[in-house]
Every structure is written in structure tokens, then in C-alpha cells.
Amino acid sequence: MDEVGLCRYFICGGFGGICSILIGHPFDTIKVRLQTMPLPKTGETTQYKGTLDCFRKTMKQEGVHGLYKGMGAPLLFVAPCFAVSFMTYGLGRQLFESPHWKDKQLHYLPFFLAGAFSGIFTAMLAPCERVKCLLQVQQGLLDKERIYKGPVDCVKKLYRKGGILSVYRGFTITLVRDVPVSGVYFLTYEVMLDFIGPETSSYFRTILAGGCAGLSICLVGVPPDVLKSRLQAAPDETYKNGMREVFSRLMRSEGILALYKGLSPVLMRAFPANAACFLGFEKCKQFLDYALGQDNVCR
């Protein structure tokens, strides 16, 4: 990723986020539903047998619209989150890059540090994920049965019920997830760009590097994401001790493999959604270079 000004990182990151949401949200909906489905009672079967079963039931009961349920929150909040992520990554590069690392084995370290730095700021947008999870798990309900009518209504009701702590529920686990994940994410993208080489088609290079960046964070990000989804999608009184209680209950009732629930849709989503994100970023940058000029103040 070429060095660009912070303003362009912000604009292009936001556009890349929109591209990622449009491509990846159906997979994300399935992931959240698998991660948050209730445990079956004695003699009952699980609500979903797996990724394909969740997809079939969602399509049968709710249609295509069901796969995009809760997308208003990401478009309203998560796209700016991508913008903040890319902008603070650019700021992190300015802070951590050093000339004496250019020809040493540590020359990739600033990319990881800059990415981890950006994860601190994206974690501050935890309410976006809280709202998204709550809207996604309102599945198969009639309008009159739904607790939340949309993103804004959800935030208002959470605040009225539990104040700012309810809105920010899941912040700690989001921070635990986002710092290492963002570091690995941006590091992988930069390493893959160098590995593929500039002589390759720019479209193919960006798509492959972006897709690999998405795949690289799955094993790092899925366990804390499972805990985050369960904490944020549950009523406030369910887990009074927060992340620690979510983890202990999950380990007692389901075992360590439950930390990877929803891995299949995450893997299916990772490559296309993140390829779309970085492709959107790079194409938006090219458009701004053409429309505004390289020397424009928005650099």
C-alpha cells in the first residue's frame, strides 16, 4: 500500500469498508446466528446443523432480506470504522516506520505495529458491533415482536435501559480481538504485495493480497469474536461478570471447539469481503488522485 495522506486513508478506507460490507454481510449474518444459537434442551436438536443448514433456513423463512438483516448498522457505523482503521493505520505508519529498518529483517515490523495501533481506535467503535449483533439475532420474528426497529432505535433503547455501559458492552473483548487482528491484517497485506510483486496486474495483486489478509486473521480473530458475539447479543443481565463469565460458561457447557463456532462462514467471507475492501480502497485512491490531483490538500 503506497503512502498516502491521512485524509485519503480515511475516505478510501470508508469506501473500502462499504465494498466489504456489501460482499460479506450475508456470511457475517450466518456467522453470528451460529455463534449465538441457544443450546438444545434434552431430546431437542440444534437450531442449525451447520453453515449450509443456517443458510437454507434463513432463505426459507426470511428470504434474501434475512441475509442482509442488520446491514443498516454496519453501513451507518462500520463503514466509518473502516475509515478510522485505515486512517489510524496510516498514522501508525508515520509513527513507527524508521529508515534504519528498511534493509533489516525487522522492516515489516512497523506494518504490524501500525495495524495494532489502529485496532485500539476501531475497538472504540464497539457499539457498532453490539447493534449489529442484536439486530442479526432477531430472526424470524414479526415486526410487532421485534425489540429493535433499526440501528438508531436499538441505541436509544440500550441507553435508556443501561446507560452508556450497555451501549459499550463488549468493549474489552473487542479490544482484545482488534489489536492483534488488525496488526496481522495489515502486515499480511503488505507482505503479500511484496511477495506477488509489482509486475503482476494491479487488480489481481490487490485482490489476492486483500483476500489473503482476510484469511490470515481468521484463526486469531474467531475465538474472541465468538465471546464478543455472545456477550453483545445477550441481555445485559445474562453475563454479569462480562467476558470472563462468557468464557467460563462456554468452556463448561460446550468445550474449546465452541470458540471456533461460525468458522466456516468466516472463512467463506474472509477472502471475497477483504479483497473487495482493499480493491475499493485502491480504486478510490486512484479516483481521488485523478479527480483532485496528487498535490491536493486531501493527502
C-alpha positions, 0 to 999 in steps of 0.5 A: 500500500503506497503512502498516502495522506491521512485524509485519503486513508480515511475516505478510501478506507470508508469506501473500502469498508462499504465494498466489504460490507456489501460482499460479506454481510450475508456470511457475517449474518450466518456467522453470528446466528451460529455463534449465538444459537441457544443450546438444545434442551434434552431430546431437542436438536440444534437450531442449525446443523451447520453453515449450509443448514443456517443458510437454507433456513434463513432463505426459507423463512426470511428470504434474501432480506434475512441475509442482509438483516442488520446491514443498516448498522454496519453501513451507518457505523462500520463503514466509518470504522473502516475509515478510522482503521485505515486512517489510524493505520496510516498514522501508525505508519508515520509513527513507527516506520524508521529508515534504519529498518528498511534493509533489516529483517525487522522492516515489516515490523512497523506494518504490524505495529501500525495495524495494532495501533489502529485496532485500539481506535476501531475497538472504540467503535464497539457499539457498532458491533453490539447493534449489529449483533442484536439486530442479526439475532432477531430472526424470524420474528414479526415486526410487532415482536421485534425489540429493535426497529433499526440501528438508531432505535436499538441505541436509544433503547440500550441507553435508556435501559443501561446507560452508556455501559450497555451501549459499550458492552463488549468493549474489552473483548473487542479490544482484545480481538482488534489489536492483534487482528488488525496488526496481522491484517495489515502486515499480511497485506503488505507482505503479500504485495511484496511477495506477488510483486509489482509486475503482476496486474494491479487488480489481481495483486490487490485482490489476492493480497486483500483476500489473503489478509482476510484469511490470515486473521481468521484463526486469531480473530474467531475465538474472541469474536465468538465471546464478543458475539455472545456477550453483545447479543445477550441481555445485559443481565445474562453475563454479569461478570462480562467476558470472563463469565462468557468464557467460563460458561462456554468452556463448561457447557460446550468445550474449546471447539465452541470458540471456533463456532461460525468458522466456516462462514468466516472463512467463506467471507474472509477472502471475497469481503477483504479483497473487495475492501482493499480493491475499493480502497485502491480504486478510490485512491486512484479516483481521488488522485485523478479527480483532485490531483496528487498535490491536493490538500486531501493527502 
